[in-house]
Amino acid sequence: MKPEGWDRMSGPDKREDAERLFTSVRGKLIIAQALAKAIEIMKEQEYPERSNIEDMEELGETLFQPFFSMYTSKLL
């Protein structure tokens, strides 16, 4: 969740908080979920962007485990 006072925080403070979240376990979980959902939707498109899908799979499989596997066990 955004910290209290988010709207009053400076740009650098917002960035610092976002970087903290990004490198946290929760951040890895959120990004893994977002990648998995995006891949699922993109694969269903009429003209799937294969290179983007594969790059997203690479990111999930290498940088966001074990969470990526939790969301993709039925997809891959």
BAKOLMAR-101126 format. One record per residue (C-alpha): residue number from 1; residue in three letters; z, x, y. Coordinates in steps of 0.2 Angstrom, whole numbers, plus 5000, padded with zeros to 4 digits. Example, Ala and Ser with C-alpha at 12.3 -4.5 7.8 and 13.67 -1.06 7.14 Angstrom:
BEGIN
+-----+-----+------+------+------+
|   k |   r |   c3 |   c1 |   c2 |
+-----+-----+------+------+------+
|   1 | ALA | 5039 | 5062 | 4978 |
|   2 | SER | 5036 | 5068 | 4995 |
+-----+-----+------+------+------+
***
This chain:
BEGIN
+-----+-----+------+------+------+
|   k |   r |   c3 |   c1 |   c2 |
+-----+-----+------+------+------+
|   1 | MET | 5000 | 5000 | 5000 |
|   2 | LYS | 4997 | 5006 | 5018 |
|   3 | PRO | 5013 | 5012 | 5025 |
|   4 | GLU | 5022 | 5002 | 5038 |
|   5 | GLY | 5015 | 5005 | 5055 |
|   6 | TRP | 4998 | 5010 | 5049 |
|   7 | ASP | 4989 | 5002 | 5064 |
|   8 | ARG | 4999 | 5013 | 5075 |
|   9 | MET | 4997 | 5029 | 5066 |
|  10 | SER | 4986 | 5043 | 5073 |
|  11 | GLY | 4970 | 5047 | 5064 |
|  12 | PRO | 4977 | 5064 | 5057 |
|  13 | ASP | 4992 | 5055 | 5051 |
|  14 | LYS | 4982 | 5042 | 5042 |
|  15 | ARG | 4971 | 5056 | 5034 |
|  16 | GLU | 4987 | 5065 | 5028 |
|  17 | ASP | 4994 | 5049 | 5020 |
|  18 | ALA | 4977 | 5045 | 5012 |
|  19 | GLU | 4976 | 5063 | 5005 |
|  20 | ARG | 4993 | 5061 | 4998 |
|  21 | LEU | 4988 | 5045 | 4989 |
|  22 | PHE | 4972 | 5052 | 4983 |
|  23 | THR | 4981 | 5067 | 4974 |
|  24 | SER | 4995 | 5056 | 4967 |
|  25 | VAL | 4995 | 5048 | 4950 |
|  26 | ARG | 4993 | 5031 | 4958 |
|  27 | GLY | 4978 | 5037 | 4968 |
|  28 | LYS | 4970 | 5044 | 4952 |
|  29 | LEU | 4973 | 5027 | 4943 |
|  30 | ILE | 4965 | 5017 | 4958 |
|  31 | ILE | 4950 | 5029 | 4959 |
|  32 | ALA | 4947 | 5028 | 4940 |
|  33 | GLN | 4948 | 5009 | 4941 |
|  34 | ALA | 4935 | 5008 | 4955 |
|  35 | LEU | 4923 | 5020 | 4946 |
|  36 | ALA | 4924 | 5010 | 4930 |
|  37 | LYS | 4921 | 4994 | 4939 |
|  38 | ALA | 4907 | 5000 | 4949 |
|  39 | ILE | 4899 | 5008 | 4934 |
|  40 | GLU | 4900 | 4991 | 4925 |
|  41 | ILE | 4892 | 4982 | 4939 |
|  42 | MET | 4879 | 4995 | 4942 |
|  43 | LYS | 4873 | 4995 | 4924 |
|  44 | GLU | 4870 | 4976 | 4925 |
|  45 | GLN | 4858 | 4977 | 4940 |
|  46 | GLU | 4840 | 4974 | 4937 |
|  47 | TYR | 4836 | 4992 | 4942 |
|  48 | PRO | 4852 | 5003 | 4938 |
|  49 | GLU | 4853 | 5019 | 4948 |
|  50 | ARG | 4855 | 5030 | 4932 |
|  51 | SER | 4859 | 5046 | 4941 |
|  52 | ASN | 4873 | 5038 | 4951 |
|  53 | ILE | 4880 | 5030 | 4936 |
|  54 | GLU | 4880 | 5046 | 4926 |
|  55 | ASP | 4888 | 5056 | 4941 |
|  56 | MET | 4901 | 5043 | 4942 |
|  57 | GLU | 4904 | 5044 | 4923 |
|  58 | GLU | 4906 | 5063 | 4925 |
|  59 | LEU | 4918 | 5061 | 4939 |
|  60 | GLY | 4929 | 5048 | 4929 |
|  61 | GLU | 4928 | 5058 | 4913 |
|  62 | THR | 4933 | 5074 | 4920 |
|  63 | LEU | 4944 | 5071 | 4935 |
|  64 | PHE | 4952 | 5054 | 4932 |
|  65 | GLN | 4958 | 5055 | 4915 |
|  66 | PRO | 4967 | 5047 | 4906 |
|  67 | PHE | 4965 | 5032 | 4918 |
|  68 | PHE | 4946 | 5031 | 4917 |
|  69 | SER | 4947 | 5029 | 4898 |
|  70 | MET | 4959 | 5014 | 4900 |
|  71 | TYR | 4946 | 5005 | 4910 |
|  72 | THR | 4930 | 5010 | 4901 |
|  73 | SER | 4935 | 5009 | 4883 |
|  74 | LYS | 4924 | 4994 | 4881 |
|  75 | LEU | 4910 | 5000 | 4893 |
|  76 | LEU | 4905 | 5017 | 4886 |
+-----+-----+------+------+------+
***
